[in-house]
Amino acid sequence: MRRFLLLLSAALMLGSAAASAQTVRALEDGKYSLTSGEATLTVDAARGAKILSFRLGDEEILNQGRFPNSFGSTFWTSPQSEWNWPPVAEYDTKPFEAEVDGDALVLTGQKSERFGYRVRKRIAADPKDGAFVITYTIVNESGETRQVAPWEISRVANGGLLFFEAKSVEPANNMVGLPFTFEKKAAWYVMDEARENRKINADGTGWLAFANGKLLFIKKFQDLKAGQAAPAEAEIQIYANPGKTFVEVEEQGPYTTLQPGESVDWTVRWYLLRQEGDPVPSKALLKKARKTAK
């Protein structure tokens, strides 16, 4: 009897530990959270499967603006010239179906009647790598051969430092450029304010980073080769909204031909680290980002 009670107690303890280690949790109003160590990622399946929050402890890295297209992280198809503006509702604002698949959250969007694409997102924690792994899938349900590229758009508050490896940047979308500097084999943008919309395109090396004085946010993705980006688009894009509002940290995958029924997967790894001190260009900051994204 004593042995049975000990075994029962051990089983209960293991069950409790498994519950506490659960990485995906359903919240209210169609929201879900994923955790890995101190990091928490929150997704709103009911509203475009946007990533609303990415926190390390109590510190938030994504912008929490109240106006549309000013907060969180979303996903669009590229090139933008195909749909112009506003973003396609089936990808950006309409509800996604959510399913918990083990330690992953799988979100499936509605088919766009205009373009025939369906978007799926799979989000999972990778504790060993200290990352959240987000795999985006574009499915061609149009009945026609189509060309498309994946595009992730993450909004951060205007106040910090953006950087990535690049030799140059160029103005994009007929907008004014951004005041990047180039040193230590990287491009650096110390965030500033202006009255106009500003945007740049750049050819990077498969990662970009944002530091705000408390946190260091790093994205790792496929490094595009020459000619792989969608027309008039780029591997890395940075957009600054007018005033001290928000800045979009964007990256795109390869421009791909999809036959009817075919799909393309594209994966981005998110890292969130503590980084104290003024967010200024430095060899140490660049080294930390490179090491994380290697």
URBEL-V35328 format. One record per residue. N is the residue number from 1. PHI is phi in whole degrees, 0 to 359 (* if undefined). OMEGA is omega in degrees with one decimal (* if undefined). D_LAST is the distance of its C-alpha to the last C-alpha in Angstrom with 2 decimals. Layout:
n=N phi=PHI omega=OMEGA d_last=D_LAST
n=N phi=PHI omega=OMEGA d_last=D_LAST
This chain:
n=1 phi=* omega=179.5 d_last=54.22
n=2 phi=300 omega=-179.9 d_last=52.26
n=3 phi=295 omega=179.0 d_last=49.64
n=4 phi=298 omega=-179.6 d_last=49.41
n=5 phi=295 omega=178.3 d_last=48.89
n=6 phi=296 omega=178.4 d_last=46.15
n=7 phi=295 omega=178.6 d_last=44.36
n=8 phi=296 omega=179.1 d_last=44.86
n=9 phi=297 omega=179.4 d_last=43.53
n=10 phi=296 omega=179.8 d_last=40.39
n=11 phi=295 omega=178.8 d_last=39.87
n=12 phi=295 omega=178.7 d_last=40.30
n=13 phi=296 omega=178.5 d_last=37.81
n=14 phi=295 omega=177.9 d_last=35.21
n=15 phi=296 omega=178.9 d_last=35.98
n=16 phi=294 omega=179.4 d_last=35.67
n=17 phi=295 omega=179.2 d_last=32.28
n=18 phi=295 omega=179.4 d_last=31.06
n=19 phi=295 omega=-179.0 d_last=32.44
n=20 phi=291 omega=-179.7 d_last=30.83
n=21 phi=270 omega=-179.1 d_last=27.43
n=22 phi=304 omega=-175.3 d_last=27.95
n=23 phi=266 omega=-178.3 d_last=24.95
n=24 phi=242 omega=179.4 d_last=26.90
n=25 phi=227 omega=174.4 d_last=30.18
n=26 phi=277 omega=177.4 d_last=32.68
n=27 phi=253 omega=179.9 d_last=34.01
n=28 phi=273 omega=174.5 d_last=36.98
n=29 phi=57 omega=175.1 d_last=37.50
n=30 phi=79 omega=-179.5 d_last=34.90
n=31 phi=264 omega=178.3 d_last=31.96
n=32 phi=223 omega=174.6 d_last=29.40
n=33 phi=237 omega=174.0 d_last=26.99
n=34 phi=235 omega=-177.7 d_last=23.94
n=35 phi=234 omega=173.6 d_last=22.94
n=36 phi=208 omega=-175.1 d_last=20.27
n=37 phi=63 omega=178.8 d_last=21.16
n=38 phi=277 omega=-173.5 d_last=22.10
n=39 phi=271 omega=177.8 d_last=20.45
n=40 phi=227 omega=177.8 d_last=22.80
n=41 phi=241 omega=-177.4 d_last=22.49
n=42 phi=242 omega=-176.3 d_last=25.88
n=43 phi=239 omega=177.5 d_last=26.81
n=44 phi=250 omega=-178.4 d_last=30.20
n=45 phi=295 omega=-176.3 d_last=31.15
n=46 phi=286 omega=-176.5 d_last=34.54
n=47 phi=226 omega=174.4 d_last=33.28
n=48 phi=75 omega=-177.0 d_last=30.81
n=49 phi=53 omega=176.8 d_last=28.33
n=50 phi=291 omega=168.7 d_last=26.84
n=51 phi=275 omega=-174.8 d_last=24.39
n=52 phi=278 omega=-171.0 d_last=26.74
n=53 phi=212 omega=172.5 d_last=24.93
n=54 phi=220 omega=-171.0 d_last=21.63
n=55 phi=238 omega=168.6 d_last=22.54
n=56 phi=241 omega=-169.7 d_last=21.47
n=57 phi=65 omega=178.6 d_last=24.88
n=58 phi=262 omega=-176.4 d_last=27.27
n=59 phi=267 omega=-177.6 d_last=24.97
n=60 phi=261 omega=178.9 d_last=24.38
n=61 phi=252 omega=-178.8 d_last=21.73
n=62 phi=272 omega=178.9 d_last=23.26
n=63 phi=293 omega=-177.6 d_last=26.51
n=64 phi=247 omega=-179.5 d_last=29.62
n=65 phi=298 omega=-177.1 d_last=32.05
n=66 phi=266 omega=-174.0 d_last=35.26
n=67 phi=270 omega=178.4 d_last=35.67
n=68 phi=304 omega=177.7 d_last=34.42
n=69 phi=59 omega=179.3 d_last=31.14
n=70 phi=232 omega=-171.9 d_last=30.29
n=71 phi=220 omega=172.5 d_last=28.34
n=72 phi=63 omega=-178.3 d_last=25.56
n=73 phi=227 omega=-176.6 d_last=23.17
n=74 phi=228 omega=-177.7 d_last=24.60
n=75 phi=219 omega=177.5 d_last=24.07
n=76 phi=232 omega=170.4 d_last=26.10
n=77 phi=264 omega=-179.5 d_last=26.57
n=78 phi=237 omega=10.7 d_last=26.21
n=79 phi=277 omega=179.2 d_last=28.00
n=80 phi=294 omega=-179.2 d_last=29.80
n=81 phi=299 omega=179.2 d_last=32.81
n=82 phi=289 omega=-176.6 d_last=33.65
n=83 phi=237 omega=175.2 d_last=34.47
n=84 phi=64 omega=-178.3 d_last=34.64
n=85 phi=200 omega=4.3 d_last=35.29
n=86 phi=281 omega=177.7 d_last=35.44
n=87 phi=301 omega=179.8 d_last=32.50
n=88 phi=294 omega=-172.0 d_last=33.59
n=89 phi=299 omega=-178.4 d_last=34.97
n=90 phi=296 omega=178.4 d_last=33.96
n=91 phi=265 omega=-164.5 d_last=30.26
n=92 phi=251 omega=-173.3 d_last=30.54
n=93 phi=227 omega=-177.4 d_last=33.53
n=94 phi=286 omega=-176.5 d_last=35.39
n=95 phi=297 omega=170.8 d_last=35.00
n=96 phi=251 omega=171.4 d_last=32.53
n=97 phi=283 omega=-177.4 d_last=33.55
n=98 phi=245 omega=177.5 d_last=31.49
n=99 phi=220 omega=175.6 d_last=31.13
n=100 phi=271 omega=-178.2 d_last=29.53
n=101 phi=244 omega=-175.3 d_last=28.14
n=102 phi=65 omega=179.0 d_last=27.44
n=103 phi=264 omega=-178.3 d_last=24.53
n=104 phi=242 omega=173.4 d_last=23.72
n=105 phi=250 omega=-179.9 d_last=25.54
n=106 phi=249 omega=-176.6 d_last=26.51
n=107 phi=238 omega=-176.5 d_last=28.11
n=108 phi=241 omega=-177.4 d_last=30.18
n=109 phi=273 omega=178.1 d_last=31.67
n=110 phi=276 omega=176.0 d_last=34.96
n=111 phi=290 omega=174.2 d_last=35.56
n=112 phi=284 omega=-179.8 d_last=36.01
n=113 phi=293 omega=-178.3 d_last=39.57
n=114 phi=282 omega=-173.1 d_last=38.99
n=115 phi=247 omega=176.8 d_last=35.91
n=116 phi=80 omega=177.1 d_last=35.88
n=117 phi=264 omega=168.7 d_last=32.27
n=118 phi=237 omega=-177.7 d_last=31.32
n=119 phi=252 omega=175.3 d_last=28.02
n=120 phi=232 omega=178.6 d_last=26.51
n=121 phi=233 omega=174.4 d_last=23.72
n=122 phi=239 omega=-176.2 d_last=22.27
n=123 phi=239 omega=-179.8 d_last=20.62
n=124 phi=212 omega=175.6 d_last=19.59
n=125 phi=274 omega=173.3 d_last=17.98
n=126 phi=237 omega=-175.3 d_last=15.40
n=127 phi=302 omega=-178.8 d_last=16.40
n=128 phi=296 omega=-179.9 d_last=14.51
n=129 phi=267 omega=-177.9 d_last=11.09
n=130 phi=71 omega=-174.3 d_last=12.94
n=131 phi=231 omega=163.1 d_last=12.66
n=132 phi=255 omega=-175.6 d_last=15.33
n=133 phi=252 omega=-178.0 d_last=14.96
n=134 phi=244 omega=177.6 d_last=17.25
n=135 phi=251 omega=178.5 d_last=18.47
n=136 phi=262 omega=177.6 d_last=21.01
n=137 phi=235 omega=173.3 d_last=23.71
n=138 phi=251 omega=-179.8 d_last=26.27
n=139 phi=252 omega=179.0 d_last=29.43
n=140 phi=271 omega=177.5 d_last=32.02
n=141 phi=250 omega=-174.3 d_last=35.39
n=142 phi=277 omega=-174.2 d_last=37.26
n=143 phi=83 omega=179.6 d_last=39.09
n=144 phi=232 omega=172.7 d_last=37.94
n=145 phi=287 omega=-175.7 d_last=35.20
n=146 phi=230 omega=174.0 d_last=32.76
n=147 phi=239 omega=-174.1 d_last=29.68
n=148 phi=203 omega=173.7 d_last=27.11
n=149 phi=229 omega=175.8 d_last=23.54
n=150 phi=279 omega=-171.6 d_last=21.76
n=151 phi=208 omega=177.9 d_last=21.33
n=152 phi=254 omega=-177.1 d_last=20.09
n=153 phi=235 omega=-179.5 d_last=21.83
n=154 phi=243 omega=-175.4 d_last=21.11
n=155 phi=255 omega=178.0 d_last=23.66
n=156 phi=240 omega=178.7 d_last=23.29
n=157 phi=293 omega=178.2 d_last=26.18
n=158 phi=286 omega=-179.3 d_last=26.95
n=159 phi=163 omega=-177.9 d_last=26.25
n=160 phi=164 omega=-173.1 d_last=22.99
n=161 phi=226 omega=173.1 d_last=20.29
n=162 phi=254 omega=179.1 d_last=18.07
n=163 phi=203 omega=178.9 d_last=15.47
n=164 phi=194 omega=179.3 d_last=12.92
n=165 phi=279 omega=177.5 d_last=12.51
n=166 phi=193 omega=179.0 d_last=15.81
n=167 phi=268 omega=-178.2 d_last=18.98
n=168 phi=198 omega=171.4 d_last=21.41
n=169 phi=226 omega=179.2 d_last=22.37
n=170 phi=220 omega=178.4 d_last=25.64
n=171 phi=301 omega=-176.6 d_last=28.05
n=172 phi=228 omega=174.6 d_last=28.02
n=173 phi=55 omega=179.9 d_last=30.71
n=174 phi=59 omega=177.9 d_last=33.49
n=175 phi=254 omega=173.5 d_last=32.34
n=176 phi=291 omega=178.3 d_last=32.06
n=177 phi=283 omega=179.2 d_last=28.69
n=178 phi=243 omega=-174.8 d_last=26.80
n=179 phi=282 omega=176.0 d_last=26.94
n=180 phi=285 omega=169.5 d_last=23.44
n=181 phi=246 omega=-175.3 d_last=23.15
n=182 phi=231 omega=178.0 d_last=21.00
n=183 phi=204 omega=-179.6 d_last=19.95
n=184 phi=54 omega=177.8 d_last=17.22
n=185 phi=63 omega=-179.7 d_last=15.85
n=186 phi=218 omega=175.0 d_last=15.32
n=187 phi=257 omega=-174.3 d_last=17.74
n=188 phi=232 omega=175.5 d_last=19.17
n=189 phi=233 omega=172.1 d_last=21.75
n=190 phi=278 omega=-170.1 d_last=23.81
n=191 phi=301 omega=-179.1 d_last=25.55
n=192 phi=222 omega=-179.5 d_last=29.25
n=193 phi=243 omega=174.5 d_last=32.23
n=194 phi=206 omega=-176.8 d_last=34.19
n=195 phi=271 omega=-176.8 d_last=36.91
n=196 phi=248 omega=171.7 d_last=35.44
n=197 phi=290 omega=-179.3 d_last=32.65
n=198 phi=226 omega=-178.2 d_last=29.78
n=199 phi=204 omega=176.0 d_last=26.83
n=200 phi=228 omega=168.7 d_last=24.40
n=201 phi=249 omega=177.8 d_last=22.42
n=202 phi=207 omega=173.3 d_last=19.40
n=203 phi=261 omega=-176.7 d_last=17.22
n=204 phi=261 omega=-179.1 d_last=13.61
n=205 phi=232 omega=175.0 d_last=10.29
n=206 phi=96 omega=174.4 d_last=9.23
n=207 phi=203 omega=170.7 d_last=8.90
n=208 phi=209 omega=-172.9 d_last=11.71
n=209 phi=216 omega=177.1 d_last=12.97
n=210 phi=224 omega=177.3 d_last=16.46
n=211 phi=240 omega=-178.8 d_last=18.03
n=212 phi=240 omega=179.7 d_last=21.68
n=213 phi=98 omega=176.7 d_last=22.63
n=214 phi=236 omega=-175.6 d_last=22.20
n=215 phi=231 omega=173.0 d_last=19.00
n=216 phi=237 omega=-178.4 d_last=15.52
n=217 phi=256 omega=-177.6 d_last=14.63
n=218 phi=236 omega=173.8 d_last=11.20
n=219 phi=246 omega=176.9 d_last=11.05
n=220 phi=239 omega=-174.2 d_last=8.48
n=221 phi=206 omega=-178.5 d_last=10.55
n=222 phi=292 omega=175.9 d_last=11.68
n=223 phi=279 omega=-177.1 d_last=11.67
n=224 phi=282 omega=173.4 d_last=15.44
n=225 phi=271 omega=179.9 d_last=17.39
n=226 phi=303 omega=177.8 d_last=20.66
n=227 phi=87 omega=-178.5 d_last=23.28
n=228 phi=272 omega=-179.0 d_last=21.24
n=229 phi=284 omega=176.4 d_last=21.78
n=230 phi=294 omega=-179.8 d_last=25.06
n=231 phi=305 omega=179.2 d_last=28.01
n=232 phi=65 omega=178.8 d_last=27.89
n=233 phi=245 omega=-176.4 d_last=24.51
n=234 phi=202 omega=177.9 d_last=20.93
n=235 phi=300 omega=180.0 d_last=17.24
n=236 phi=237 omega=175.0 d_last=17.30
n=237 phi=225 omega=175.3 d_last=20.58
n=238 phi=234 omega=178.0 d_last=21.80
n=239 phi=240 omega=177.1 d_last=25.35
n=240 phi=247 omega=177.2 d_last=27.40
n=241 phi=286 omega=-180.0 d_last=30.53
n=242 phi=302 omega=178.6 d_last=33.67
n=243 phi=76 omega=179.3 d_last=34.39
n=244 phi=269 omega=-174.6 d_last=32.38
n=245 phi=246 omega=-179.2 d_last=31.39
n=246 phi=208 omega=177.4 d_last=27.90
n=247 phi=230 omega=178.7 d_last=25.01
n=248 phi=265 omega=177.9 d_last=23.18
n=249 phi=255 omega=-168.1 d_last=19.40
n=250 phi=234 omega=172.7 d_last=19.13
n=251 phi=214 omega=-177.8 d_last=17.04
n=252 phi=231 omega=175.8 d_last=18.47
n=253 phi=262 omega=-175.0 d_last=17.92
n=254 phi=288 omega=175.8 d_last=19.88
n=255 phi=285 omega=-167.9 d_last=23.66
n=256 phi=235 omega=173.9 d_last=25.07
n=257 phi=271 omega=-179.9 d_last=28.64
n=258 phi=241 omega=171.7 d_last=29.88
n=259 phi=283 omega=177.7 d_last=33.20
n=260 phi=307 omega=180.0 d_last=35.36
n=261 phi=87 omega=179.3 d_last=33.95
n=262 phi=278 omega=179.3 d_last=30.47
n=263 phi=220 omega=176.6 d_last=27.29
n=264 phi=228 omega=176.5 d_last=23.67
n=265 phi=256 omega=179.0 d_last=20.72
n=266 phi=213 omega=-172.9 d_last=17.65
n=267 phi=244 omega=174.6 d_last=14.96
n=268 phi=236 omega=177.5 d_last=13.24
n=269 phi=252 omega=179.9 d_last=11.39
n=270 phi=255 omega=175.8 d_last=12.83
n=271 phi=235 omega=176.6 d_last=12.07
n=272 phi=225 omega=-174.5 d_last=14.95
n=273 phi=236 omega=173.9 d_last=15.17
n=274 phi=282 omega=-179.3 d_last=18.19
n=275 phi=209 omega=-177.8 d_last=18.35
n=276 phi=270 omega=179.7 d_last=21.89
n=277 phi=109 omega=-179.4 d_last=23.51
n=278 phi=300 omega=179.2 d_last=24.31
n=279 phi=283 omega=179.8 d_last=21.56
n=280 phi=232 omega=178.8 d_last=21.77
n=281 phi=304 omega=179.4 d_last=19.51
n=282 phi=205 omega=177.8 d_last=18.27
n=283 phi=296 omega=-178.4 d_last=16.11
n=284 phi=294 omega=-179.6 d_last=15.28
n=285 phi=294 omega=178.5 d_last=14.25
n=286 phi=297 omega=179.5 d_last=11.97
n=287 phi=297 omega=-179.5 d_last=10.39
n=288 phi=295 omega=179.3 d_last=10.07
n=289 phi=294 omega=-179.5 d_last=8.52
n=290 phi=298 omega=-178.2 d_last=5.87
n=291 phi=296 omega=-179.9 d_last=5.33
n=292 phi=294 omega=-173.9 d_last=5.75
n=293 phi=268 omega=-176.2 d_last=3.82
n=294 phi=294 omega=* d_last=0.00
